[in-house]
Amino acid sequence: MTGQSRMKSTTVLAIHQKGQVVIAADGQVTFGDTVMKHQAKKVRKMYQGKVLAGFAGSTADALTLFEKLEGKLEQYNGNLKRAAVEMAKDWRMDRALRRLEALLIAADTVDCFILSGTGDVIEPDDGIAAIGSGAPYALAAAKALTKHTQLPLREIAEEAMTIAASICIYTNDAFTFEEL
């Protein structure tokens, strides 16, 4: 996680390798200590299906950030790196936006980033990123599986998310996947 306090929310995992990317998220929505929904979709395709994004945190805040990222992708002709940096600047500087409680992962076949309201645009060294309360578990599992198996990215993501769901009480096993 970035400098923000640890979110009690969800798990989103991105694996980006060799021009391919998969983003997976669980479907659980909680309100305090109560599960309110089991099959929410927290990942989506953007910019003509060329960019994937997933969120952890407040749903309304994340939807606002999805719209902001989509606008930046349009403005910069699908250049994810530029769109991510410009969105992070806006997110940090804008009084209303900086109060949003969410994290995003955005990826295309070239780049993968974690974006936060503190202005972070983090590009993982190994192309594996995770956010949300189950992030440490999914990240560790995905790193081990990519290093020690030849499984396809989708299967690695599914297994890593299954491990996270078995450990994190804010993560369920109703996964959604998007791939490029």
Salt bridges, closest charged atoms under 4 A:
ASP26 OD1 - LYS42 NZ 3.53
GLU86 OE2 - ARG82 NE 3.59
GLU86 OE2 - LYS89 NZ 3.24
ASP90 OD2 - LYS68 NZ 3.54
ASP90 OD2 - LYS72 NZ 2.85
ASP126 OD2 - LYS143 NZ 2.40
GLU178 OE2 - LYS41 NZ 3.25
GLU179 OE2 - ARG154 NH1 3.22
